[in-house]
């Protein structure tokens, strides 16, 4: 049985992509920020949460599908404490900054680096 697959212009690419709302993307960020805990219950292994932000020996600004801004090589205006998952050439972004207890979900954004710098400047690190 053949079934059509919905596709939107500029939507899912590169092997399928991810169909998700900005709110649900932020929820994933919150789960990562809380190291796999949701409402006090473990949903993901704490070890997995640690590993996803461990720098890769071959590319130190990259973890397990996360860009690490430790040396400000991803977004030089954004804090070095942030991590991001991005897609669509950087137009979709999930930013998690544990030092600020901050999650930012941005879709189809332009000037993402400025967004991160300005939001981060408004929130003092813990």
C-alpha atoms as an extended CHARMM CRD file, in Angstrom:
* protein
*
       126  EXT
         1         1  UNK       CA              0.0000000000        0.0000000000        0.0000000000  PROA      1               0.0000000000
         2         2  UNK       CA              1.4450000000        3.3540000000       -1.0330000000  PROA      2               0.0000000000
         3         3  UNK       CA              1.0880000000        6.2640000000        1.3440000000  PROA      3               0.0000000000
         4         4  UNK       CA              2.0110000000        9.8620000000        0.7180000000  PROA      4               0.0000000000
         5         5  UNK       CA              4.4780000000       11.5380000000        3.0390000000  PROA      5               0.0000000000
         6         6  UNK       CA              3.7820000000       15.1790000000        3.9090000000  PROA      6               0.0000000000
         7         7  UNK       CA              6.5420000000       17.5610000000        2.8790000000  PROA      7               0.0000000000
         8         8  UNK       CA              6.6730000000       21.3070000000        3.3140000000  PROA      8               0.0000000000
         9         9  UNK       CA              8.8800000000       23.7260000000        1.4820000000  PROA      9               0.0000000000
        10        10  UNK       CA             12.0340000000       24.1380000000        3.5320000000  PROA      10              0.0000000000
        11        11  UNK       CA             10.8740000000       21.4120000000        5.9180000000  PROA      11              0.0000000000
        12        12  UNK       CA             12.5260000000       18.1310000000        6.7690000000  PROA      12              0.0000000000
        13        13  UNK       CA             15.7070000000       17.4460000000        4.7890000000  PROA      13              0.0000000000
        14        14  UNK       CA             18.8100000000       15.2630000000        4.8460000000  PROA      14              0.0000000000
        15        15  UNK       CA             17.3420000000       11.8810000000        5.5020000000  PROA      15              0.0000000000
        16        16  UNK       CA             14.0280000000       12.8460000000        7.0230000000  PROA      16              0.0000000000
        17        17  UNK       CA             14.7410000000       15.5790000000        9.5130000000  PROA      17              0.0000000000
        18        18  UNK       CA             12.6890000000       16.2400000000       12.6090000000  PROA      18              0.0000000000
        19        19  UNK       CA              9.0820000000       17.4180000000       12.6000000000  PROA      19              0.0000000000
        20        20  UNK       CA              8.5470000000       19.1930000000       15.9120000000  PROA      20              0.0000000000
        21        21  UNK       CA              7.0610000000       22.3900000000       17.2870000000  PROA      21              0.0000000000
        22        22  UNK       CA              9.2380000000       25.0500000000       18.9070000000  PROA      22              0.0000000000
        23        23  UNK       CA              7.5960000000       24.2510000000       22.2580000000  PROA      23              0.0000000000
        24        24  UNK       CA              8.3480000000       20.5260000000       22.0010000000  PROA      24              0.0000000000
        25        25  UNK       CA             11.8970000000       21.3240000000       20.9110000000  PROA      25              0.0000000000
        26        26  UNK       CA             12.2390000000       23.4700000000       24.0450000000  PROA      26              0.0000000000
        27        27  UNK       CA             10.9650000000       20.5270000000       26.0890000000  PROA      27              0.0000000000
        28        28  UNK       CA             13.7910000000       18.3910000000       24.7180000000  PROA      28              0.0000000000
        29        29  UNK       CA             16.1730000000       21.1640000000       25.7200000000  PROA      29              0.0000000000
        30        30  UNK       CA             14.6860000000       21.2160000000       29.2270000000  PROA      30              0.0000000000
        31        31  UNK       CA             15.1420000000       17.4410000000       29.4720000000  PROA      31              0.0000000000
        32        32  UNK       CA             18.7970000000       17.8390000000       28.4900000000  PROA      32              0.0000000000
        33        33  UNK       CA             19.2610000000       20.7650000000       30.8940000000  PROA      33              0.0000000000
        34        34  UNK       CA             17.9160000000       18.5850000000       33.7180000000  PROA      34              0.0000000000
        35        35  UNK       CA             20.3070000000       15.7520000000       32.7330000000  PROA      35              0.0000000000
        36        36  UNK       CA             17.5450000000       13.3720000000       31.7200000000  PROA      36              0.0000000000
        37        37  UNK       CA             15.1430000000       14.1620000000       34.5760000000  PROA      37              0.0000000000
        38        38  UNK       CA             11.5580000000       15.2640000000       33.9730000000  PROA      38              0.0000000000
        39        39  UNK       CA              9.4040000000       16.2400000000       36.9240000000  PROA      39              0.0000000000
        40        40  UNK       CA             11.8550000000       14.5260000000       39.2520000000  PROA      40              0.0000000000
        41        41  UNK       CA             11.6990000000       11.2470000000       37.3130000000  PROA      41              0.0000000000
        42        42  UNK       CA             14.5750000000        9.8740000000       35.2350000000  PROA      42              0.0000000000
        43        43  UNK       CA             13.6390000000        9.5380000000       31.5640000000  PROA      43              0.0000000000
        44        44  UNK       CA             17.1810000000        9.3310000000       30.2020000000  PROA      44              0.0000000000
        45        45  UNK       CA             20.3770000000        8.0240000000       31.6830000000  PROA      45              0.0000000000
        46        46  UNK       CA             22.3790000000       10.6740000000       33.5250000000  PROA      46              0.0000000000
        47        47  UNK       CA             25.4640000000        9.1670000000       31.9220000000  PROA      47              0.0000000000
        48        48  UNK       CA             23.9980000000        9.7190000000       28.4650000000  PROA      48              0.0000000000
        49        49  UNK       CA             23.3820000000       13.3510000000       29.3780000000  PROA      49              0.0000000000
        50        50  UNK       CA             27.0360000000       13.7190000000       30.3910000000  PROA      50              0.0000000000
        51        51  UNK       CA             28.2910000000       12.0110000000       27.2300000000  PROA      51              0.0000000000
        52        52  UNK       CA             26.2950000000       14.1670000000       24.8210000000  PROA      52              0.0000000000
        53        53  UNK       CA             28.2060000000       17.2530000000       25.9940000000  PROA      53              0.0000000000
        54        54  UNK       CA             31.6230000000       15.6080000000       26.2060000000  PROA      54              0.0000000000
        55        55  UNK       CA             33.9220000000       17.0860000000       23.5220000000  PROA      55              0.0000000000
        56        56  UNK       CA             34.8690000000       14.7420000000       20.7020000000  PROA      56              0.0000000000
        57        57  UNK       CA             38.6460000000       14.1530000000       20.5560000000  PROA      57              0.0000000000
        58        58  UNK       CA             38.6190000000       14.7850000000       16.7830000000  PROA      58              0.0000000000
        59        59  UNK       CA             36.4240000000       17.9030000000       16.9270000000  PROA      59              0.0000000000
        60        60  UNK       CA             36.4730000000       19.4480000000       20.4320000000  PROA      60              0.0000000000
        61        61  UNK       CA             33.6020000000       21.8470000000       19.7560000000  PROA      61              0.0000000000
        62        62  UNK       CA             31.2420000000       18.9300000000       19.0200000000  PROA      62              0.0000000000
        63        63  UNK       CA             29.6690000000       16.3190000000       21.2880000000  PROA      63              0.0000000000
        64        64  UNK       CA             26.9630000000       13.7370000000       20.5050000000  PROA      64              0.0000000000
        65        65  UNK       CA             24.9440000000       15.7890000000       17.9760000000  PROA      65              0.0000000000
        66        66  UNK       CA             25.5160000000       18.9560000000       20.0250000000  PROA      66              0.0000000000
        67        67  UNK       CA             27.7660000000       21.9100000000       19.2540000000  PROA      67              0.0000000000
        68        68  UNK       CA             29.7380000000       23.0080000000       22.3130000000  PROA      68              0.0000000000
        69        69  UNK       CA             30.5030000000       26.7070000000       22.5910000000  PROA      69              0.0000000000
        70        70  UNK       CA             33.2320000000       26.2150000000       25.2470000000  PROA      70              0.0000000000
        71        71  UNK       CA             35.8040000000       28.2370000000       23.2970000000  PROA      71              0.0000000000
        72        72  UNK       CA             33.2040000000       30.4020000000       21.5390000000  PROA      72              0.0000000000
        73        73  UNK       CA             33.9620000000       28.7670000000       18.1960000000  PROA      73              0.0000000000
        74        74  UNK       CA             30.2920000000       28.1650000000       17.3320000000  PROA      74              0.0000000000
        75        75  UNK       CA             28.8160000000       31.5510000000       18.3200000000  PROA      75              0.0000000000
        76        76  UNK       CA             31.5480000000       33.9410000000       19.4400000000  PROA      76              0.0000000000
        77        77  UNK       CA             29.0870000000       36.5010000000       20.9040000000  PROA      77              0.0000000000
        78        78  UNK       CA             27.1920000000       33.8610000000       22.9140000000  PROA      78              0.0000000000
        79        79  UNK       CA             28.3540000000       32.5250000000       26.2850000000  PROA      79              0.0000000000
        80        80  UNK       CA             30.9280000000       29.7590000000       26.3770000000  PROA      80              0.0000000000
        81        81  UNK       CA             28.6310000000       27.8380000000       28.7230000000  PROA      81              0.0000000000
        82        82  UNK       CA             26.0300000000       27.1330000000       26.0380000000  PROA      82              0.0000000000
        83        83  UNK       CA             25.4250000000       24.0590000000       23.9160000000  PROA      83              0.0000000000
        84        84  UNK       CA             23.3260000000       23.9510000000       20.7820000000  PROA      84              0.0000000000
        85        85  UNK       CA             21.6600000000       21.5970000000       18.3880000000  PROA      85              0.0000000000
        86        86  UNK       CA             20.9050000000       23.2560000000       15.0810000000  PROA      86              0.0000000000
        87        87  UNK       CA             19.4210000000       22.4490000000       11.7370000000  PROA      87              0.0000000000
        88        88  UNK       CA             18.3680000000       23.9950000000        8.4500000000  PROA      88              0.0000000000
        89        89  UNK       CA             21.7260000000       25.6850000000        7.9760000000  PROA      89              0.0000000000
        90        90  UNK       CA             21.5810000000       27.1200000000       11.4970000000  PROA      90              0.0000000000
        91        91  UNK       CA             18.0830000000       28.5830000000       11.0650000000  PROA      91              0.0000000000
        92        92  UNK       CA             16.5950000000       26.1720000000       13.6120000000  PROA      92              0.0000000000
        93        93  UNK       CA             18.2350000000       26.1800000000       16.9920000000  PROA      93              0.0000000000
        94        94  UNK       CA             17.9890000000       24.5470000000       20.3770000000  PROA      94              0.0000000000
        95        95  UNK       CA             20.2920000000       26.3380000000       22.8410000000  PROA      95              0.0000000000
        96        96  UNK       CA             20.8700000000       25.0370000000       26.3520000000  PROA      96              0.0000000000
        97        97  UNK       CA             22.9670000000       26.9920000000       28.8370000000  PROA      97              0.0000000000
        98        98  UNK       CA             23.2460000000       25.1640000000       32.1850000000  PROA      98              0.0000000000
        99        99  UNK       CA             25.0800000000       28.1080000000       33.7750000000  PROA      99              0.0000000000
       100       100  UNK       CA             22.0050000000       30.2950000000       33.2610000000  PROA      100             0.0000000000
       101       101  UNK       CA             19.3610000000       27.5440000000       33.6090000000  PROA      101             0.0000000000
       102       102  UNK       CA             18.3250000000       28.6410000000       30.1120000000  PROA      102             0.0000000000
       103       103  UNK       CA             16.7300000000       26.9390000000       27.1130000000  PROA      103             0.0000000000
       104       104  UNK       CA             16.0910000000       28.8040000000       23.8440000000  PROA      104             0.0000000000
       105       105  UNK       CA             14.1810000000       27.2690000000       20.9490000000  PROA      105             0.0000000000
       106       106  UNK       CA             14.2920000000       29.2600000000       17.7220000000  PROA      106             0.0000000000
       107       107  UNK       CA             12.7250000000       28.3160000000       14.3910000000  PROA      107             0.0000000000
       108       108  UNK       CA             13.4400000000       29.9030000000       11.0230000000  PROA      108             0.0000000000
       109       109  UNK       CA             15.5040000000       32.4960000000       12.8260000000  PROA      109             0.0000000000
       110       110  UNK       CA             17.8230000000       35.0520000000       11.3730000000  PROA      110             0.0000000000
       111       111  UNK       CA             20.5650000000       36.6590000000       13.4540000000  PROA      111             0.0000000000
       112       112  UNK       CA             20.5240000000       33.7020000000       15.8530000000  PROA      112             0.0000000000
       113       113  UNK       CA             23.8730000000       34.6960000000       17.3380000000  PROA      113             0.0000000000
       114       114  UNK       CA             22.4920000000       38.1270000000       18.2890000000  PROA      114             0.0000000000
       115       115  UNK       CA             19.4130000000       36.4900000000       19.8120000000  PROA      115             0.0000000000
       116       116  UNK       CA             21.5850000000       34.2380000000       21.9790000000  PROA      116             0.0000000000
       117       117  UNK       CA             23.8900000000       37.0770000000       23.0090000000  PROA      117             0.0000000000
       118       118  UNK       CA             21.0290000000       39.4120000000       23.9740000000  PROA      118             0.0000000000
       119       119  UNK       CA             18.9490000000       36.8270000000       25.8400000000  PROA      119             0.0000000000
       120       120  UNK       CA             22.0350000000       35.5320000000       27.6590000000  PROA      120             0.0000000000
       121       121  UNK       CA             23.0920000000       39.0640000000       28.6280000000  PROA      121             0.0000000000
       122       122  UNK       CA             19.7100000000       39.5430000000       30.3020000000  PROA      122             0.0000000000
       123       123  UNK       CA             20.1640000000       36.4610000000       32.5170000000  PROA      123             0.0000000000
       124       124  UNK       CA             22.9370000000       36.3340000000       35.0810000000  PROA      124             0.0000000000
       125       125  UNK       CA             24.7780000000       33.0220000000       35.4630000000  PROA      125             0.0000000000
       126       126  UNK       CA             23.7890000000       31.0630000000       38.5690000000  PROA      126             0.0000000000
